[in-house]
Amino acid sequence: MANLFSQFKSVMYKNYGENPGKMLVHTGVLGWILSAMAQVSAVVFNDKISKEQKSFLIPQEMADAAINIISFYVITSSFKNLASKLVSTGKLSTVKIKNYIKSKVANPSEYIGKLSSNIEKDFPEIKGDYKAFKNGVDVVASTVGSIISCNIVTPILRNEYAAKRQKEAIAKMRSDNPVKSNDLKQVRPLNMDSYIQLAAGKYPSGSLKI
């Protein structure tokens, strides 16, 4: 057991020890995956939800999960990779690192900010200062990317998808049962939180089984 834990620590350090921004991205994705599994399981095993509702909610939850995971990974990784590139080329740097580059390069303006520049590779003697600064920038960029993804992009994409799915479901129900077509109306997209609130109001004497 101790040997297994030691191997786990070695793998974690090898992959994330000098790259905390990468760790934030991967742990964030893992968090979304676990959350999605919990959401889908809550629908599947809840006997207060009818089969008809499950047939709509389960695909919606799975689609939401895909949107959450993909948008989080793409946006957060993009922010992190862009920040890393800015740091590696010297476009984003500290005064100490820039002054060192200027002391070593004949024409700093032709080096700093160029896509082919790589400070870590070209100046290994300042690896300590460079790594410390780069890791800090990666963490900030990853955090900003995750905030934008979770609070702006993902909700918009989810609402668009839910609205489209709802229109399709209503159209199908109207075609299957024309007699009740006049009773059907479009409502706001239903997610798991809103459904739990509705179910709790419908069954006040009991509790949801999740």
C-alpha positions in Angstrom: 0.0 0.0 0.0 2.8 2.4 0.9 4.6 1.5 -2.4 1.4 2.2 -4.3 1.0 5.6 -2.7 4.6 6.4 -3.4 4.1 5.5 -7.1 1.0 7.7 -7.1 2.9 10.7 -5.7 5.7 10.2 -8.3 3.2 10.1 -11.1 1.5 13.3 -9.8 4.7 15.1 -9.4 6.0 14.1 -12.8 2.8 15.3 -14.5 1.8 18.2 -12.4 4.7 19.1 -10.1 5.9 21.9 -12.4 2.7 22.5 -14.2 -0.1 23.5 -11.7 -2.2 25.1 -14.5 -2.4 21.7 -16.2 -3.5 20.1 -12.9 -6.3 22.7 -12.6 -7.6 21.9 -16.0 -7.6 18.1 -15.5 -9.1 18.2 -12.0 -11.8 20.5 -13.3 -12.7 18.1 -16.1 -12.7 15.2 -13.6 -15.0 17.3 -11.4 -17.5 17.8 -14.3 -17.4 14.1 -15.1 -18.2 13.1 -11.6 -20.9 15.7 -11.4 -22.5 14.5 -14.6 -22.5 10.9 -13.4 -24.3 12.1 -10.2 -26.9 14.1 -12.2 -27.7 11.2 -14.5 -27.9 8.7 -11.7 -30.2 11.0 -9.8 -32.7 10.9 -12.7 -32.2 7.1 -13.4 -32.8 6.0 -9.8 -35.5 8.5 -8.8 -38.8 6.6 -8.7 -40.7 9.9 -8.4 -39.8 10.7 -12.0 -42.0 9.0 -14.7 -40.6 7.1 -17.6 -41.7 9.8 -20.0 -39.9 12.4 -18.0 -36.8 10.2 -17.8 -36.8 9.7 -21.5 -36.4 13.5 -21.8 -34.3 14.3 -18.8 -31.6 11.6 -19.2 -30.6 12.6 -22.8 -30.7 16.3 -21.6 -28.5 15.6 -18.7 -26.0 13.7 -20.8 -26.0 16.5 -23.4 -25.5 19.0 -20.7 -22.6 17.0 -19.4 -20.9 16.9 -22.8 -21.4 20.6 -23.2 -20.0 21.3 -19.7 -16.9 19.1 -20.1 -16.0 20.1 -23.7 -16.5 23.8 -23.2 -14.6 23.8 -19.9 -11.7 21.8 -21.3 -11.5 23.8 -24.6 -11.8 27.3 -23.1 -9.6 26.7 -20.0 -6.9 24.9 -22.0 -6.9 27.7 -24.6 -6.5 30.4 -21.9 -3.7 28.4 -20.3 -1.9 27.6 -23.6 -2.1 31.3 -24.7 -0.7 32.5 -21.4 2.1 29.9 -21.6 3.0 31.1 -25.1 3.1 34.7 -24.0 5.4 33.8 -21.2 7.7 31.5 -23.2 8.2 34.2 -25.8 8.8 36.9 -23.3 5.8 39.0 -24.3 4.6 38.5 -20.8 7.4 38.6 -18.3 9.0 40.1 -15.2 11.5 43.0 -15.2 14.2 40.6 -14.0 13.7 38.1 -16.8 13.5 40.9 -19.4 16.6 42.5 -18.2 18.5 39.2 -18.3 17.4 38.6 -21.9 18.5 42.1 -22.9 21.9 41.4 -21.4 22.3 38.2 -23.5 20.6 39.1 -26.8 22.1 41.7 -29.2 18.7 42.9 -30.4 16.1 42.1 -27.7 13.2 43.5 -29.9 13.9 40.7 -32.4 13.7 38.1 -29.7 11.0 39.1 -27.2 7.5 38.3 -28.5 8.5 36.2 -31.4 6.7 32.9 -31.9 9.9 31.0 -32.3 11.4 32.3 -29.0 11.5 29.9 -26.1 13.0 31.4 -22.9 13.0 28.1 -21.0 15.0 26.4 -23.7 17.2 29.3 -24.7 18.1 30.5 -21.2 18.1 27.5 -18.8 20.2 29.4 -16.3 17.2 31.4 -15.3 14.9 28.4 -15.1 14.0 29.1 -11.5 12.7 32.6 -12.0 11.0 31.7 -15.3 9.2 28.6 -13.9 7.9 30.4 -10.9 6.5 33.2 -13.0 5.1 30.9 -15.7 3.4 28.6 -13.1 1.7 31.7 -11.5 0.5 32.9 -14.9 -0.8 29.5 -15.8 -2.8 29.2 -12.6 -4.4 32.7 -13.2 -5.1 32.0 -16.8 -6.7 28.6 -16.0 -8.8 30.2 -13.3 -10.0 32.9 -15.6 -10.8 30.4 -18.3 -12.8 28.2 -16.0 -14.8 31.2 -14.7 -15.7 32.3 -18.2 -16.6 28.7 -19.2 -18.7 27.9 -16.2 -20.5 31.2 -15.8 -20.9 32.6 -19.3 -20.3 30.1 -22.2 -21.6 26.9 -20.7 -25.0 28.3 -19.5 -25.6 29.9 -22.9 -24.9 26.7 -24.8 -26.9 24.6 -22.4 -29.9 26.9 -22.6 -29.7 26.9 -26.4 -29.6 23.2 -26.5 -32.4 22.7 -23.9 -34.7 25.1 -25.8 -34.1 23.2 -29.0 -34.8 19.9 -27.4 -37.9 21.2 -25.8 -39.3 22.5 -29.1 -38.6 19.1 -30.7 -40.3 17.3 -27.8 -43.4 19.5 -28.0 -43.6 19.0 -31.7 -43.4 15.2 -31.3 -46.0 15.2 -28.6 -48.3 17.2 -30.7 -47.9 14.9 -33.7 -48.4 11.8 -31.5 -51.5 13.3 -29.7 -53.2 16.0 -31.8 -56.2 16.1 -29.4 -54.1 17.5 -26.6 -52.0 19.8 -28.8 -53.7 22.9 -27.6 -52.8 22.1 -24.0 -49.1 22.0 -24.8 -47.0 25.1 -24.4 -43.4 25.9 -24.3 -41.8 26.5 -20.9 -38.3 27.4 -19.7 -35.7 24.7 -20.1 -35.9 22.2 -17.3 -32.7 21.3 -15.5 -32.1 19.0 -12.5 -32.3 21.7 -9.9 -35.6 23.1 -11.1 -37.0 19.5 -11.4 -36.1 18.7 -7.8 -37.8 21.9 -6.6 -40.9 21.0 -8.6 -40.9 17.4 -7.4 -40.5 18.5 -3.8 -43.5 20.8 -4.1 -45.6 18.1 -5.7 -44.7 15.5 -2.9 -44.4 17.7 0.2 -44.9 14.7 2.6 -41.9 12.8 1.3 -38.4 13.3 0.0 -36.7 12.6 -3.2 -34.8 9.3 -3.4 -31.5 10.0 -5.0 
